[in-house]
Amino acid sequence: KSIGIKFVSSSRDYTKFSQDMKYFMSELNIDGVDIVINSLVGEFIPLSMKFLKRNGTFIELGKREILSENQLKEIRTDINYQTVEFDKLVENDIVWFQNLLQEIMIDINKGKIQPIPTKVFSIQDKSGIIDGFRYIQHANHIGKVILSNPSTSISSCGKDAYIITGGMG
């Protein structure tokens, strides 16, 4: 809401999400939304589809629980269902993705885009790990929770050999 979004709900509570959506649509005097951009799973998928207008578009960003044509027909037959596989987009056009990331960084540096909030916990000692997981457990956070490994310096005498793995993923 602090960035001008009028209606915000929680994806942690099915009943509250459903009630909030009904309230939002009532406040806006609409019979449904045009587009759902989804990354949720389980019962939230058909619930989100329920709030689409006839001929609305459901864009699935997640990798789990992709609906088959038959599964979709059981829920709605009057909507457009699309999946977006970012990993395939990147794989097929790495230059496009590099340009996209550069544009995003430019907009972040100009203040046009605000990064999502983060809360960092150091795993240097046991208490940081415990505090981090307790913070997540309360489910009141917005953004990302990061468990940070303190940086370590590696000294080399110049004759050491190193193997770096996983550099592409």
C-alpha positions as a printed NumPy array, in Angstrom:
array([[  0.   ,   0.   ,   0.   ],
       [  2.928,   2.331,   0.656],
       [  3.721,   2.335,  -3.087],
       [  0.19 ,   3.216,  -4.142],
       [ -1.396,  -0.201,  -4.484],
       [ -4.991,   0.189,  -3.381],
       [ -5.875,  -3.383,  -2.444],
       [ -3.525,  -5.882,  -0.785],
       [ -4.325,  -9.333,   0.559],
       [ -2.525, -12.354,   1.967],
       [ -1.817, -15.556,   0.093],
       [ -1.35 , -17.443,   3.345],
       [ -5.035, -17.624,   4.269],
       [ -7.472, -19.028,   1.69 ],
       [-10.593, -17.686,   3.422],
       [ -9.177, -14.18 ,   3.926],
       [ -7.917, -14.062,   0.343],
       [-11.367, -15.053,  -0.933],
       [-13.122, -12.497,   1.279],
       [-10.666,  -9.764,   0.308],
       [-11.12 , -10.449,  -3.41 ],
       [-14.907, -10.25 ,  -3.081],
       [-14.531,  -6.985,  -1.159],
       [-12.109,  -5.513,  -3.724],
       [-14.41 ,  -6.376,  -6.608],
       [-17.379,  -4.904,  -4.739],
       [-15.467,  -1.693,  -3.999],
       [-14.42 ,  -1.396,  -7.638],
       [-17.891,  -2.399,  -8.847],
       [-16.499,  -5.037, -11.219],
       [-17.56 ,  -8.601, -11.932],
       [-14.006,  -9.933, -12.19 ],
       [-10.422,  -9.111, -13.005],
       [ -8.928,  -9.141, -16.487],
       [ -5.629, -10.832, -15.641],
       [ -4.303, -13.046, -12.858],
       [ -0.524, -13.408, -12.671],
       [ -0.065, -16.482, -10.521],
       [  2.732, -18.222,  -8.666],
       [  0.578, -19.864,  -6.006],
       [ -0.284, -23.554,  -5.783],
       [ -3.04 , -25.777,  -4.474],
       [ -6.507, -24.441,  -3.799],
       [ -5.428, -20.883,  -4.65 ],
       [ -5.28 , -21.743,  -8.374],
       [ -9.009, -22.433,  -8.878],
       [ -9.872, -19.681,  -6.399],
       [ -7.869, -17.113,  -8.373],
       [ -9.458, -18.342, -11.602],
       [-12.876, -17.848, -10.03 ],
       [-12.236, -14.102,  -9.87 ],
       [-11.345, -13.769, -13.562],
       [-13.794, -12.136, -15.95 ],
       [-15.147, -14.204, -18.79 ],
       [-12.346, -14.384, -21.408],
       [ -9.851, -13.19 , -18.782],
       [ -6.241, -14.349, -18.83 ],
       [ -4.544, -16.504, -16.214],
       [ -0.744, -16.31 , -16.461],
       [  1.037, -19.095, -14.582],
       [  4.577, -18.243, -13.467],
       [  5.069, -21.26 , -11.229],
       [  6.693, -24.531, -12.181],
       [  4.503, -26.741, -10.002],
       [  0.902, -27.725, -10.593],
       [  0.737, -26.635, -14.229],
       [ -2.778, -27.503, -15.358],
       [ -3.467, -29.858, -18.216],
       [ -6.16 , -28.93 , -20.714],
       [ -8.573, -31.347, -19.009],
       [ -7.826, -29.95 , -15.537],
       [ -8.415, -26.435, -16.816],
       [-11.759, -27.426, -18.352],
       [-12.878, -28.752, -14.957],
       [-12.318, -25.298, -13.458],
       [-13.114, -22.809, -16.244],
       [-13.736, -23.139, -19.966],
       [-14.071, -19.432, -20.677],
       [-10.581, -18.15 , -19.818],
       [ -7.199, -17.935, -21.508],
       [ -4.529, -19.972, -19.657],
       [ -0.871, -19.195, -20.347],
       [  2.326, -20.474, -18.778],
       [  5.548, -18.489, -18.676],
       [  8.758, -20.438, -18.23 ],
       [ 11.405, -17.846, -17.401],
       [ 14.167, -20.433, -17.373],
       [ 13.363, -21.334, -20.99 ],
       [ 13.112, -17.662, -21.985],
       [ 16.575, -17.035, -20.556],
       [ 17.979, -20.197, -22.104],
       [ 16.598, -19.3  , -25.536],
       [ 17.674, -15.643, -25.51 ],
       [ 20.39 , -14.812, -23.007],
       [ 21.036, -11.401, -24.602],
       [ 17.39 , -10.405, -24.048],
       [ 17.687, -11.443, -20.407],
       [ 20.97 ,  -9.563, -19.9  ],
       [ 19.376,  -6.431, -21.371],
       [ 16.332,  -6.868, -19.142],
       [ 18.506,  -7.124, -16.027],
       [ 20.485,  -4.042, -17.078],
       [ 17.257,  -2.07 , -17.557],
       [ 15.997,  -3.176, -14.157],
       [ 19.271,  -2.138, -12.489],
       [ 19.141,   1.263, -14.204],
       [ 15.571,   1.776, -12.954],
       [ 16.543,   0.675,  -9.428],
       [ 19.502,   3.09 ,  -9.417],
       [ 17.233,   5.923, -10.641],
       [ 14.705,   5.107,  -7.914],
       [ 12.001,   4.158, -10.424],
       [ 11.834,   0.626,  -9.022],
       [ 12.138,  -0.185,  -5.35 ],
       [ 13.721,  -3.538,  -4.543],
       [ 11.573,  -5.807,  -2.424],
       [ 12.217,  -5.531,   1.31 ],
       [ 14.789,  -7.914,   2.749],
       [ 15.653,  -8.995,   6.27 ],
       [ 19.114, -10.517,   6.719],
       [ 20.182, -12.931,   9.447],
       [ 23.81 , -14.002,   9.823],
       [ 24.447, -17.719,  10.106],
       [ 27.825, -17.059,  11.69 ],
       [ 26.406, -18.46 ,  14.903],
       [ 23.434, -20.613,  15.818],
       [ 21.333, -17.705,  17.108],
       [ 21.194, -16.066,  13.664],
       [ 19.795, -19.221,  12.12 ],
       [ 17.255, -19.659,  14.911],
       [ 16.217, -15.987,  14.758],
       [ 15.822, -16.183,  10.978],
       [ 13.586, -19.225,  11.069],
       [ 11.53 , -17.815,  13.941],
       [ 11.027, -14.651,  11.919],
       [  9.782, -16.702,   8.957],
       [  7.598, -18.824,  11.222],
       [  5.562, -15.799,  12.34 ],
       [  4.574, -15.243,   8.674],
       [  4.225, -11.483,   9.115],
       [  7.047, -10.469,   6.812],
       [  6.827,  -8.945,   3.368],
       [  9.708,  -9.554,   1.01 ],
       [ 12.593, -11.972,   1.327],
       [ 14.355, -13.391,   4.348],
       [ 18.061, -13.998,   3.778],
       [ 20.35 , -16.243,   5.783],
       [ 23.777, -14.756,   5.148],
       [ 27.045, -16.607,   5.388],
       [ 29.733, -14.169,   6.531],
       [ 32.368, -13.606,   3.913],
       [ 35.613, -15.393,   4.329],
       [ 38.87 , -14.416,   2.767],
       [ 41.047, -16.981,   1.083],
       [ 44.767, -16.437,   1.081],
       [ 46.863, -17.968,  -1.62 ],
       [ 50.573, -18.328,  -1.973],
       [ 50.188, -18.232,  -5.75 ],
       [ 50.81 , -21.927,  -6.321],
       [ 47.431, -23.212,  -5.178],
       [ 44.927, -24.693,  -7.606],
       [ 41.196, -24.027,  -7.342],
       [ 38.125, -25.543,  -8.953],
       [ 35.013, -23.391,  -9.121],
       [ 31.829, -25.346,  -9.783],
       [ 28.262, -24.266, -10.386],
       [ 29.274, -20.978, -11.953],
       [ 26.58 , -21.217, -14.635],
       [ 23.603, -21.801, -12.383]])
